[in-house]
Amino acid sequence: MERSINPDEAVALGAAIQGGVLGGEVKDVLLLDVTPLSLGIETLGEVFTKIIERNTTIPTSKSQVFSTATDGQTSVEIHVLQGERAMAQDNRSLGKCLLAGIPPAPRGVPQIEVSFEIDVNGILKVAAQDQGTGKEQSIVISHTGGLKSTEIERMQKDANKYIEEDRRQMRMIEVKNQADSLFHTYKTTLDENGDLIGDDLKVKAKQKKEQLEAALTNSGLSLDKLKAYVDEFRQVILTIGTEVYKQANANGREFNNTFPETLGEPITSSTMPVPSPPKTPTAATNSSFETTVSYQSTASVDMESLADSDLDELEGLDVDDLEVTFSFDDDETISNDYEAVD
């Protein structure tokens, strides 16, 4: 028996089923819209941090809290991206926005909540709010045509093709971010508690710091070797912390704890994502941008009787007994504008 599928008949059958669903005549078919690619923002180290994962059913909403990357940062740039690669530069940029007016504070103190919300019509709203002041910047993105199915497929294939390379890059970024955090802790500790640290320990810490700085500029250095330098510097800083604590207690002085919770953690764990500082610090006003994000529709029906039917006699088929799986690309890509914390 001839079992090949005629493309024209398949398209006609799919259109008939979808028409029945939309018209309310077919009630036992579930039609779902999903996001074909992940949506997120750029964070410290040019890393793509996903907020809504690919194949998420819409409507949906999700939020994540971020913080500042530098001391005294008063604005946050949210760079919104779409894709599956680990690094921001390898994904599709959907836009940027700036949240300004954040009170100056040490890095990591301000709490910036970034939320993504996609409604039933595929319209995306992105908001960034400083939880301390309540100031907010929001963007509404309506779908006006987006990625073609071939472009989506290419981006997904690239993510699989370069998965190992992306993992190596992510590991290197993690180590560099750890080093940056240690440098900040070292400077803050010397500024606030330098008189409680012995000269010998200061000299040793300075040597380890310079070794790590040199290692970071050596592009030929292996990841394991760089991790070793970071761990050595971390141990010296922990020793400094112990020394400062002892001296502060002995002198009856209040100890200013400048050590972050992540200081003692292994390098395998990342710290809280931090949006990258804005490249152009300008005043921000509430504004809206229009970009596009594509989503896909999927439906399932029962196709058991089709296996025993002659495809040439489709007219005799009962749609309610069919089970078909098909995917529609409405070519509407949800896009957002974001900017990171500075």
C-alpha positions in Angstrom: 0.0 0.0 0.0 1.3 3.5 -0.9 2.0 5.3 2.4 3.8 8.4 1.1 2.5 11.8 2.1 1.4 14.3 -0.4 2.6 17.7 0.7 -0.4 19.5 -0.7 -2.8 17.2 1.1 -0.8 17.6 4.3 -1.0 21.4 4.1 -4.7 21.3 3.2 -5.4 19.0 6.1 -3.5 21.1 8.6 -5.2 24.2 7.4 -8.6 22.5 7.8 -7.8 21.4 11.3 -6.5 24.9 12.3 -9.6 26.4 10.8 -11.8 24.1 12.9 -9.9 25.0 16.0 -10.2 28.7 15.4 -13.9 28.4 14.4 -14.7 26.5 17.5 -15.9 23.4 15.6 -13.0 21.2 16.8 -12.8 21.4 20.6 -10.4 18.5 21.5 -7.3 20.1 19.9 -5.0 22.2 22.0 -3.2 25.0 20.1 -0.2 26.4 21.9 2.1 29.3 21.1 5.7 29.0 22.3 8.9 31.0 22.1 11.3 29.4 19.6 14.4 31.0 21.1 15.4 32.0 24.6 15.1 35.7 25.7 17.4 37.4 28.2 19.9 40.2 28.9 23.7 40.8 28.7 25.4 40.6 32.1 28.9 41.1 33.4 31.6 39.7 31.1 29.4 39.9 28.0 27.5 36.8 29.1 24.0 36.1 27.9 21.8 35.4 30.9 18.5 33.8 29.9 15.3 34.9 31.6 12.7 33.1 29.4 13.8 29.7 28.0 13.0 28.6 24.5 9.8 26.5 24.0 8.2 28.3 26.9 4.4 28.3 26.4 2.9 31.8 26.2 1.4 33.7 27.9 4.2 33.7 30.4 6.1 36.0 32.8 9.4 35.7 34.6 11.7 38.0 36.6 15.2 38.0 38.0 17.1 40.3 40.4 20.4 41.8 39.3 22.8 44.3 40.9 25.4 46.9 40.0 28.8 46.1 38.7 30.8 49.0 40.0 30.8 51.2 43.1 28.7 54.3 42.9 26.9 53.2 39.8 23.8 55.3 39.2 22.4 53.8 36.0 21.7 50.4 34.6 21.8 49.4 30.9 19.5 46.5 30.0 20.6 44.9 26.7 17.9 42.5 25.6 19.0 39.5 23.5 17.4 36.5 21.8 19.2 33.2 21.1 20.8 30.1 22.6 24.6 31.0 22.7 26.5 31.6 25.9 28.0 35.0 24.9 26.0 38.1 24.2 27.8 38.8 20.9 26.6 35.5 19.4 22.9 36.2 19.9 20.4 38.5 18.3 20.2 42.0 19.8 16.7 43.2 20.3 17.4 46.6 21.8 18.6 48.5 24.9 17.2 50.8 27.5 18.6 52.7 30.4 17.4 52.9 34.0 18.9 55.9 35.6 18.6 57.6 39.0 19.9 54.8 41.1 21.4 56.2 44.4 25.2 55.7 44.6 26.1 52.6 46.6 28.8 49.9 46.8 28.6 47.4 44.0 26.2 44.5 44.6 24.0 46.5 47.0 21.3 47.9 44.7 18.6 45.4 43.7 17.3 45.7 40.2 14.4 43.5 39.2 14.2 42.8 35.5 10.9 41.2 34.4 9.8 39.7 31.0 6.1 39.3 30.3 4.5 37.9 27.1 0.7 38.1 26.8 -1.7 35.9 24.8 -1.2 38.1 21.7 2.6 37.6 21.7 3.3 41.2 22.9 6.2 41.4 25.2 6.6 43.9 28.1 10.0 44.3 29.7 10.5 46.3 32.9 13.5 47.1 35.0 12.8 48.5 38.5 15.2 49.7 41.2 13.7 48.1 44.3 15.2 50.7 46.6 13.7 53.8 45.0 10.8 52.2 43.0 12.1 53.9 39.8 11.2 51.8 36.7 11.9 51.7 33.0 9.5 49.6 30.9 9.3 48.7 27.2 6.4 47.2 25.2 7.3 45.2 22.1 4.7 44.2 19.6 5.3 41.6 17.0 5.5 43.1 13.5 7.3 40.3 11.8 10.5 38.6 12.9 12.8 35.7 12.3 12.0 33.2 9.6 11.9 29.5 10.5 15.2 29.0 8.6 16.9 31.6 10.8 15.6 30.1 14.0 16.8 26.7 12.9 20.2 28.1 12.0 20.6 29.7 15.5 19.6 26.5 17.2 22.1 24.5 15.2 24.8 27.0 15.9 24.1 26.6 19.7 24.6 22.8 19.4 27.7 23.2 17.1 29.6 25.5 19.4 28.4 24.2 22.8 31.9 23.1 23.9 33.4 26.4 22.9 30.7 28.3 24.7 31.3 26.3 27.8 35.0 27.1 27.8 34.3 30.8 27.3 31.8 30.7 30.2 34.4 29.0 32.5 37.0 31.7 31.6 34.5 34.5 32.3 33.6 33.0 35.6 37.2 32.9 36.7 37.8 36.5 35.5 34.7 37.7 37.4 35.9 35.9 40.5 39.3 37.7 40.1 37.5 41.0 39.7 35.5 40.4 42.9 38.7 39.5 44.8 40.4 42.7 43.7 37.5 44.7 44.9 37.5 43.0 48.3 41.3 43.4 48.6 41.1 47.2 47.9 38.1 47.7 50.3 39.8 45.8 53.1 43.0 47.8 52.8 41.0 51.1 52.8 38.9 50.3 55.8 41.1 48.0 57.9 44.6 48.5 56.6 46.0 49.4 60.0 45.0 46.0 61.4 47.0 44.0 58.8 50.6 43.1 59.4 53.3 44.4 57.0 54.4 40.9 56.0 50.9 39.9 55.1 50.4 43.1 53.1 53.6 42.3 51.1 52.4 38.7 50.4 49.0 39.9 49.4 50.4 42.5 47.0 52.6 39.8 45.4 49.7 37.5 44.8 47.6 40.3 43.5 50.3 41.3 40.9 50.8 37.6 39.9 47.0 37.3 39.3 46.9 40.6 37.3 49.8 39.4 35.1 48.1 36.0 34.6 44.9 37.8 33.4 46.8 39.6 30.7 48.4 36.3 29.5 46.2 35.1 26.7 48.2 31.9 26.4 47.6 30.8 30.0 45.5 27.7 30.6 42.2 27.9 32.5 43.5 25.6 35.2 46.6 27.7 35.8 44.5 30.9 36.0 42.2 29.2 38.5 45.3 28.4 40.6 46.4 32.0 40.7 42.8 33.0 41.7 42.7 30.4 44.5 46.1 31.6 45.8 44.9 35.2 46.0 41.7 34.1 47.6 43.5 32.2 50.3 45.6 35.3 51.1 42.5 37.5 51.4 40.9 34.9 53.7 44.1 35.1 55.8 43.8 38.8 55.9 40.2 38.5 57.0 41.2 36.3 59.9 44.0 38.7 60.9 41.7 41.7 60.8 39.1 40.0 62.9 41.6 39.0 65.5 43.1 42.4 65.7 39.7 44.1 65.9 38.6 41.9 68.8 41.9 42.5 70.6 41.6 46.2 70.3 37.9 46.3 71.1 37.2 47.7 67.7 34.2 47.0 65.5 35.1 44.9 62.6 34.0 46.2 59.2 33.2 43.0 57.2 34.1 43.7 53.6 34.2 40.1 52.5 31.4 38.9 50.1 29.6 35.6 50.7 31.0 34.2 47.5 34.6 34.7 48.5 35.1 31.3 50.0 33.1 29.5 47.3 34.8 27.3 44.6 35.3 28.9 41.2 32.8 26.5 39.7 29.8 28.5 41.0 28.9 31.9 39.5 28.0 34.9 41.5 24.7 36.8 41.0 24.4 38.0 37.4 25.4 41.7 37.1 24.4 43.6 34.0 27.3 45.3 32.2 27.8 49.0 32.8 26.3 51.3 30.1 28.9 52.4 27.5 27.3 55.9 27.2 26.0 57.2 30.5 23.2 59.5 29.4 20.1 60.6 31.2 17.2 58.2 30.8 13.5 58.9 30.3 10.7 56.5 30.0 10.3 55.5 26.4 9.0 52.6 24.4 10.5 50.7 21.5 9.1 48.4 18.9 11.0 45.3 17.9 9.9 41.8 17.1 10.1 38.4 18.6 8.9 35.3 16.8 6.8 32.6 18.4 5.6 29.2 17.1 2.3 27.5 17.3 1.9 23.8 17.9 -1.2 21.6 17.8 -1.9 17.9 18.3 -4.8 15.8 17.0 -5.3 12.0 16.8 -4.1 10.3 13.6 -4.7 6.6 14.4 -7.3 6.1 11.7 -5.1 7.7 9.1 -2.7 4.8 9.2 -5.5 2.5 8.0 -6.9 4.9 5.4 -6.1 5.6 1.9 -4.6 9.0 1.7 -6.2 9.5 -1.6 -9.6 9.5 0.1 -9.1 12.3 2.7 -12.6 13.5 2.3 -13.9 10.4 4.2 -11.7 11.1 7.2 -13.2 12.3 10.5 -11.2 15.2 11.7 -12.1 14.3 15.3 -10.3 11.0 14.9 -7.1 12.4 13.5 -3.9 12.9 15.5 -1.6 15.3 13.8 1.4 17.2 15.0 2.4 20.3 13.2 4.2 23.5 13.9 3.3 27.0 12.6 5.8 29.7 12.5 3.8 32.9 12.8 7.1 34.7 12.1 6.6 37.0 15.0 9.7 37.4 17.2 9.3 39.1 20.5 12.0 41.7 21.0 12.9 43.8 24.0 15.1 46.7 24.9 17.1 46.4 28.1 20.2 47.9 29.6 22.5 46.7 32.3 23.4 48.0 35.7 26.3 50.4 35.8 
